[in-house]
Amino acid sequence: MQDHEYHELAEATIWAIEAAFENTGLDIDSECDGDMLEITFPNRTVMVINKQPPLQQIWVATKFNGHHFEYRDGQWIDNRTGAELWELLTDSGSKQAEQNIELDADAAGGA
């Protein structure tokens, strides 16, 4: 993937993640600058999603773990566990929010 393609895709994904969290109806605070998204849950725990351009990855830091995602076959895949980005965000987001949430990439306009 060319660098400009990575930047467009990663930024669109990060903006879609922010929209998806906002669509949960939870009292979540988010701050996004295109390269980094910080989600603060009602219990004050934080999740950070950011671009890693030299590696063409998206990194996700949750309360529990850190994950490095590479874009493969149309999906962002954790290079350690094989988890898909949106599945991990739903699972980790539910744990951090202390209630079930569903994050929908399609509804958020995400990749």
C-alpha positions in Angstrom: 0.0 0.0 0.0 1.3 3.5 -0.8 1.8 5.9 2.1 -1.0 8.2 0.9 -3.4 5.3 0.7 -2.5 4.2 4.2 -3.0 7.7 5.6 -6.4 8.1 3.9 -7.6 4.6 5.1 -6.3 5.0 8.7 -7.7 8.5 9.1 -11.1 7.4 7.8 -11.0 4.4 10.1 -10.2 6.5 13.1 -13.0 9.0 12.4 -15.4 6.0 11.9 -14.4 4.6 15.2 -15.1 7.9 16.9 -18.6 8.1 15.2 -19.3 4.5 16.2 -18.5 5.1 19.9 -20.6 8.3 19.8 -23.5 6.3 18.3 -23.6 3.9 21.4 -25.6 6.4 23.4 -23.1 6.2 26.3 -21.8 9.3 27.9 -18.4 8.9 26.2 -16.0 11.8 25.7 -13.8 11.6 22.6 -11.0 13.7 21.2 -9.7 13.2 17.7 -7.1 14.9 15.6 -7.1 12.5 12.7 -3.9 10.7 13.8 -5.0 9.9 17.4 -8.4 9.2 19.0 -8.8 9.2 22.8 -12.1 7.7 24.1 -12.9 8.3 27.8 -15.6 6.1 29.2 -18.1 7.2 31.9 -16.0 5.3 34.5 -13.0 7.5 33.4 -11.0 4.6 31.8 -9.4 5.5 28.5 -8.9 3.8 25.2 -6.4 5.3 22.7 -6.4 4.6 19.0 -3.6 6.0 16.8 -1.8 5.8 13.5 1.7 4.3 13.2 2.7 5.5 9.8 6.2 4.0 9.6 4.6 0.5 10.1 1.4 1.3 8.3 -0.5 0.2 11.3 -3.3 1.3 13.7 -2.5 0.8 17.3 -5.1 0.4 20.0 -4.3 0.8 23.7 -7.1 -0.4 26.0 -7.3 -0.7 29.8 -6.3 -4.3 29.3 -3.8 -4.6 26.4 -2.2 -3.0 23.4 -2.9 -4.2 19.9 -1.2 -3.5 16.5 -3.4 -3.8 13.5 -2.3 -4.2 9.8 -4.6 -3.8 6.8 -5.1 -7.2 5.1 -7.7 -8.3 2.7 -10.0 -5.4 3.4 -9.8 -5.5 7.2 -7.6 -4.3 10.0 -6.2 -7.4 11.7 -4.3 -7.6 15.0 -0.8 -8.9 14.0 -0.5 -10.9 17.3 -3.9 -12.4 17.9 -5.6 -12.3 14.5 -8.6 -10.4 15.9 -10.4 -8.0 13.5 -10.4 -4.4 14.6 -14.1 -3.8 15.0 -14.6 -7.1 16.9 -11.8 -6.1 19.3 -13.2 -2.6 19.8 -16.7 -3.9 20.5 -15.3 -6.5 23.0 -12.8 -4.1 24.7 -15.2 -1.2 24.6 -17.9 -3.3 26.3 -15.4 -4.3 29.0 -14.2 -0.8 29.6 -17.8 0.7 29.5 -18.9 -2.1 31.9 -21.9 -2.8 29.7 -22.5 -4.3 26.3 -22.0 -2.0 23.3 -22.2 -2.7 19.6 -19.9 -0.8 17.3 -21.0 -0.8 13.7 -18.4 0.1 11.1 -20.9 0.3 8.3 -23.2 2.6 10.2 -20.2 4.8 11.1 -19.0 4.9 7.5 -15.8 3.0 8.5 -13.4 0.8 6.7 
